[in-house]
Amino acid sequence: MLNRVIAIQSKKGSTMIEYALISSLVSIAAVTTPGLLGCQLDLMFQAVEAAFTP
C-alpha cells in the first residue's frame, strides 16, 4: 500500500515538473516571437500604408 502512495506522489511531482517546463518554453516563445517578427511586420504595414496614400 505504501508503495502505491509513493508511486502516485512521484507521478504528481514529475507531472508538475513537466508542466513547468512546458510553460517556460511557451513563455520564452511568447517573448521572442514578436521581436523576431517585428521588423517584417513593420515593413509589411509600411508597404500597405504606402499603397493607400496618394
N, C-alpha and C positions, 0 to 999 in steps of 0.2 A: 504494500500500500504506500509506504513511504517513497519507494522508487517511482511510483506514478506521479506523486506530488512533485517530486524533484524534476521529473521529466517535463511536466506541464509548466513549471516555473522556468525551466531552461528554455522552452519554446517561446514563452512570453517575452523573455529577455532578448532572445535572438530576433523575434519579430519587431520589437521596439527598436533595436539597432538597425534593422533593415529599413524601417520607416524613416528613421533619422537620416540614413544615407540617401534615400530617395529624395527626401525633402531638401537636403542640402544640395543635391545635384540639380533639382528643379529651381532652387533659388539662385544658384550660380548661372544657370541658363537664362533666367529671367533678368539678371543684372547685365550679362554680357551681350545678349542678343540686340537690344536697342543700340548699343554702342557700335556693333559691327554693321548694322543695317542703317544707321543714322545718316551717313553720307549719301548712300544710294537713294534713300527716301527723299532726302533734301534735293538732290539733283532731279529726281523724278517730279517732285512738286514744282520746282522752278521751271521745268520744261512745260508742264501743264499750265502754269501761270503765264508763261511767255506766249503760249498758244492762244490764250484768251484775251491778252492785252492787245489793243490795236496798234 
